[in-house]
Amino acid sequence: MTTSYRPATYGEIQPHRAVTRPQLAVDPGNRFTKWVDCQTVRSIPSYVKELSDWEEGGADGQSYEIEFSGRRYLVGRLAQLMGGLPAVEGGKADLAHLLILPALASDSPQRIERLVIPTPDSRNLATIAKLKELETTIEFSVNGHDCLTTIRSVVAVDECRGAYDLALGRQMWRYPQNPNGILDIGGGTAIARLFAPGGALLRDADIVLPGTSHLAQRLAAAILPKVGNTADAGMLMDAIASGNLCYGSTDIDFSREFAAVRDAWTADIRAKLKANWAKYLPSLGELVVIGGSASLLQPMCEASKGRFKVAPRPQFFNLYGLNKEQN
């Protein structure tokens, strides 16, 4: 099979054979790629490794072997274990066309009316142009299964928008007449945004903050004497996420160093929020914290006496909002 993009004439997949999906939301993040498959949330590490002819592939619950455009790739956990490129380094926009392929897999030809993808800034024309390249027919295989998908329209949505809309739909905002905010703690960066009553994004309040990769870099420097070389940032972030606070499969415990580094990282975030939102703070309603590392800011939320709060299932909260699902 020749695996490739090819220019699409929408409707070229025969209607009697194709399954039409009105909408699919996929979040190819710096740390994890997430989507909803038949009401089940899928999440895989955002790593891609191109396989040489002599290398074996494989698949498991968090890994997919992809054939696309005449090349073989691993996407997910096995790609991470085999030294693949993380999205936080390779650029999630540049890797999006590969990261989303597991979400596009289908037992029969399909047409997707709207592919919704969050992006840091929907006004970035270069990023939008890359995403719009997905508006085509894609031939590929996933774990040996041939797939054919036509995407009618790619819709880029500003990060945090889905979370704000979901919080609004759930009536989580106690002060809807005031500006309210979302703080998304991502792997590469954290983004803080304020929304006016009615949902307009207050662009002048956008703040880009250091994400958990920056926290991991600080931590790697702190534990250098223990490890003997620069610790792998991905392994550190995995340990932080699991709460294990040991480096990889070793018995090197970094809980003491982590506490100090986390507190300094949190203090930086608080200081930047205070400085950049000075004119909005007197009228600020609430701040909802989302993202896989949202729990790291729980002490900050507790200190706010309820004005800041971690969303339920924070890693998937924005995705649920993009899917318009009240999960």
C-alpha positions in Angstrom: 0.0 0.0 0.0 1.2 3.5 -0.8 0.6 5.7 2.2 0.3 9.4 1.6 -1.7 12.5 1.6 -3.3 13.3 -1.7 -5.4 16.2 -2.7 -9.0 15.6 -1.8 -12.1 16.3 -3.7 -14.6 16.1 -0.8 -17.1 13.4 -1.4 -14.6 11.2 -3.3 -15.1 8.4 -0.7 -18.2 6.6 -1.9 -21.1 7.6 0.4 -22.4 4.0 0.7 -19.0 2.9 2.0 -17.9 5.9 4.1 -18.8 6.5 7.7 -19.4 10.2 8.4 -18.3 11.7 11.7 -19.6 15.2 12.3 -16.7 16.1 14.5 -13.5 14.8 16.0 -11.4 16.7 18.5 -7.7 15.7 18.9 -5.3 17.4 21.2 -1.7 16.7 20.0 0.0 18.2 23.1 3.7 18.6 24.0 3.4 15.8 26.5 0.4 13.7 25.5 -1.9 13.3 22.5 -5.5 12.9 23.5 -8.8 12.1 21.8 -12.1 10.5 22.5 -12.8 7.2 20.8 -16.3 5.8 21.3 -16.7 7.7 24.6 -13.4 6.4 25.8 -10.5 8.9 26.3 -7.3 7.8 24.7 -4.0 9.3 25.8 -0.5 8.5 24.4 2.9 10.1 24.9 3.6 12.6 22.2 6.7 10.9 20.8 7.4 10.0 17.2 10.2 7.7 16.0 10.8 6.9 12.3 11.8 3.3 12.0 14.6 2.1 9.8 14.1 -1.0 7.6 15.9 -3.2 10.1 14.1 -1.9 13.2 11.1 -3.8 14.6 7.9 -1.9 15.4 5.2 -2.9 17.8 2.0 -1.7 19.4 0.3 -1.7 22.8 -2.3 0.3 24.6 -0.2 3.5 24.4 1.7 2.8 21.2 0.9 2.6 17.5 2.9 1.5 14.5 2.1 3.8 11.6 2.8 3.5 7.9 2.5 6.8 6.1 3.9 8.2 2.9 6.1 5.1 2.3 7.7 5.3 5.8 7.2 3.5 9.1 6.8 5.3 12.4 6.1 4.5 16.0 3.9 6.9 17.9 3.4 6.9 21.6 5.1 5.0 24.5 7.3 2.7 22.4 8.6 5.7 20.5 9.6 7.2 23.8 11.3 4.1 25.0 13.2 3.8 21.7 14.5 7.4 21.8 12.0 9.0 19.5 11.5 12.7 19.1 9.3 14.3 21.7 6.8 16.9 20.5 8.1 19.4 23.1 11.4 19.4 21.1 10.2 18.7 17.6 7.3 21.1 17.7 3.8 19.8 18.1 2.5 21.6 15.0 5.2 20.0 12.9 4.5 16.5 14.2 0.7 16.9 14.4 0.1 15.1 11.0 1.7 12.0 12.6 0.5 12.3 16.2 -3.2 12.5 15.1 -3.1 9.4 12.9 -4.0 6.9 15.6 -7.1 9.0 16.3 -8.1 8.8 12.6 -7.9 5.1 12.4 -11.2 3.4 11.3 -12.3 0.0 10.3 -13.9 1.4 7.2 -13.4 4.6 5.0 -14.6 7.7 6.9 -15.3 11.4 6.3 -14.7 13.8 9.2 -16.6 17.0 8.8 -14.7 19.0 11.4 -11.4 18.1 12.9 -10.9 20.3 16.0 -7.4 20.9 17.2 -6.4 23.3 20.0 -3.5 25.7 19.2 -1.7 28.3 21.4 -2.9 31.2 19.1 -5.5 30.8 16.4 -4.2 34.0 14.8 -0.8 32.4 14.0 -1.0 32.1 10.2 2.0 29.8 9.9 0.6 27.3 12.3 -2.9 27.5 10.8 -1.4 26.8 7.4 0.2 23.7 8.7 -3.0 22.5 10.2 -5.0 23.3 7.1 -2.8 20.9 5.2 -4.8 18.1 6.9 -7.8 19.1 4.9 -7.3 16.2 2.5 -7.7 12.5 2.0 -5.1 10.5 4.0 -4.1 6.9 3.2 -2.2 5.3 6.0 -2.1 2.2 8.1 -2.3 1.7 11.9 -0.9 -1.5 13.4 -1.2 -3.2 10.0 -4.7 -2.1 9.3 -5.2 0.0 6.2 -7.1 3.3 6.7 -8.6 5.9 4.5 -9.9 9.2 5.9 -11.1 12.4 4.3 -11.1 15.5 6.5 -13.5 18.2 5.3 -12.4 21.0 7.6 -9.8 21.6 10.3 -10.9 24.0 13.0 -8.1 25.5 15.1 -9.4 26.6 18.6 -7.4 28.7 21.0 -6.1 26.6 23.9 -8.2 27.1 27.1 -11.3 27.9 25.0 -12.8 24.4 25.4 -12.1 24.4 29.1 -13.8 27.8 29.6 -16.9 26.7 27.6 -17.1 23.4 29.6 -16.9 25.3 32.9 -19.6 27.7 31.7 -21.8 24.8 30.7 -21.4 23.1 34.0 -22.1 26.4 35.8 -18.7 26.2 37.5 -18.2 30.0 37.4 -19.7 31.5 40.6 -19.2 35.0 39.2 -20.1 34.8 35.5 -20.6 38.6 35.4 -16.8 39.0 36.0 -13.8 38.0 34.0 -12.8 34.4 34.7 -9.6 32.6 33.8 -8.1 29.3 32.7 -4.6 28.2 33.5 -3.4 25.3 31.4 -0.3 23.6 32.7 1.2 22.0 29.6 4.5 20.2 29.0 6.2 22.8 26.9 4.5 25.9 28.2 1.7 26.9 30.5 -0.9 29.3 29.2 -3.0 31.6 31.3 -6.0 33.3 29.7 -8.9 35.5 30.8 -12.3 35.5 29.4 -14.8 38.4 29.6 -18.4 37.8 30.6 -20.0 36.2 27.6 -16.8 34.4 26.6 -14.7 36.9 24.7 -11.0 36.2 25.0 -9.1 39.1 26.6 -6.1 38.9 24.4 -4.1 41.5 26.3 -4.2 39.2 29.3 -2.6 36.2 27.6 0.4 34.9 29.5 2.8 32.2 28.4 4.5 30.6 31.4 7.2 27.9 31.8 5.6 24.4 31.6 6.5 21.2 33.3 9.5 20.7 30.9 11.0 23.8 32.5 10.3 22.4 35.9 12.0 19.1 34.8 15.1 21.1 33.5 15.5 22.8 36.9 15.1 19.5 38.6 17.7 17.8 36.4 20.2 20.5 37.4 19.3 20.0 41.1 19.8 16.2 41.0 22.9 16.2 38.8 25.2 15.1 41.6 22.9 12.2 42.4 22.4 11.0 38.8 26.0 11.7 37.6 24.8 13.1 34.3 21.9 15.2 33.0 18.7 13.4 33.8 16.2 12.8 31.0 13.4 15.4 31.2 10.7 13.0 30.0 11.6 10.4 32.7 11.5 13.1 35.3 8.0 14.3 34.2 6.8 10.7 34.1 8.0 10.3 37.7 6.4 13.5 38.8 3.1 12.5 37.2 3.1 9.1 38.9 4.1 10.6 42.2 6.9 8.1 42.5 9.7 10.7 42.5 12.4 8.2 41.7 14.5 8.5 38.6 13.4 5.8 36.1 13.8 2.3 37.4 16.6 3.3 39.8 16.3 3.9 43.5 17.5 7.5 43.2 14.9 9.5 45.2 14.6 13.2 44.3 11.6 14.1 46.5 13.5 16.6 48.5 14.9 18.4 45.5 11.5 18.3 43.8 9.7 20.0 46.7 12.2 23.0 46.5 12.1 23.2 42.7 8.3 22.9 42.6 7.9 25.7 45.1 10.2 28.0 43.2 8.4 27.2 39.9 5.0 27.8 41.5 6.2 31.1 43.0 7.3 32.2 39.5 3.8 31.5 38.1 2.1 33.4 40.9 4.4 36.4 40.4 3.8 36.5 36.7 0.0 36.2 37.1 0.0 39.0 39.6 2.2 41.3 37.5 0.4 40.7 34.1 -3.1 40.7 35.4 -2.8 43.7 37.7 -5.6 45.6 36.1 -7.9 42.6 36.1 -7.3 41.2 39.6 -9.7 43.5 41.4 -12.6 42.2 39.3 -11.3 38.6 38.6 -13.9 36.0 39.4 -12.2 32.6 39.5 -9.3 30.7 37.9 -9.7 27.0 36.9 -6.4 25.1 36.5 -6.2 22.3 33.9 -3.6 20.1 32.4 -1.8 16.9 33.4 0.3 18.8 36.1 -2.6 20.9 37.4 -2.3 19.1 40.8 1.1 20.7 41.3 -0.6 24.0 41.8 -3.0 22.6 44.5 -1.2 24.5 47.3 -1.6 27.8 45.3 -5.3 27.0 44.9 -5.7 26.3 48.6 -4.0 29.6 49.4 -6.5 31.5 47.2 -9.4 30.5 49.5 -11.4 28.9 46.8 -10.9 31.5 44.0 -8.4 29.2 42.2 -9.4 25.6 41.8 -8.2 22.5 39.9 -10.7 21.2 37.4 -12.0 17.6 37.7 -10.0 15.3 35.5 -7.8 18.3 34.6 -5.7 16.5 31.9 -8.8 15.9 29.8 -11.0 18.9 30.8 -10.2 21.0 27.7 -10.7 18.0 25.5 -14.1 17.4 26.9 -15.0 21.0 26.2 -13.8 20.7 22.6 -16.0 17.6 22.2 -18.9 19.4 23.7 -19.3 16.5 26.2 -20.3 17.0 29.7 -18.0 14.3 31.2 
